């Protein structure tokens, strides 16, 4: 089990957002986290990569007990996962190659030739090998997100955590990004996606968890049927879901 939460608590400094979080993620699973604005879905993701403190009966990620994890051990945990943000978070004054090289050097890759080989490989994987020397401002939103996914893949993570990876993209580009993440998942990496875009759940089915009323519950059958359209009740439930907490 890569992620195992039992009665976990997701909190901001001033209040608890979720108090009954029960979920698990295994190798090669593609998981969605959905919910209305303010329901705690992005904060749950931040808890998984130790940006927010963890509490509850059990909060384990990659066999690390996040409740007792010391701050000095967080960087080692994050090297085993890839994180994809809605706003890409690329360094604007550096080329695509330099953005990726920065991460490799920061995570202990000493040999330049090895770094260059790894950069070329992940860019080929996301279809961006020909934009090696481009700057972020020269790329479309979809291209920037592909680079962000390439960055997340650099250290061959066991888990990718993606927070609204299609939030700033049009429908067609969003579909390409989710298809790319699915291809990564098909190679054995677990992928967890926070999203408000429910149409992708039907075109790219996965396991679905819903943040609602302070709880997290699995609702795969209810939200994730690629054949039967979402019911009117479900449409009404999610119409106010937004890209940000």
Secondary structure, 3 states (H helix, E strand, C coil): CCEEEEEEEEEECCEEEEEEEEEEECCCCEEEEEECCCCCHHHHHHHHCCCCCEEEEEEEECCEECCCCCHHHHHHHHCCEEEECCCCCCCCCCEHHHHHHHHHHHCCCCCHHHHHHHHHHHHHHCCCHHHCCCEHHHCCHHHHHHHHHHHHHCCCCCEEEEECCCCCCCHHHHHHHHHHHHHHHHCCCEEEEECCCCHHHHHCCCEEEEEECCEEEECHHHHCCCCCCCCHHHHHHHCCCCCCC
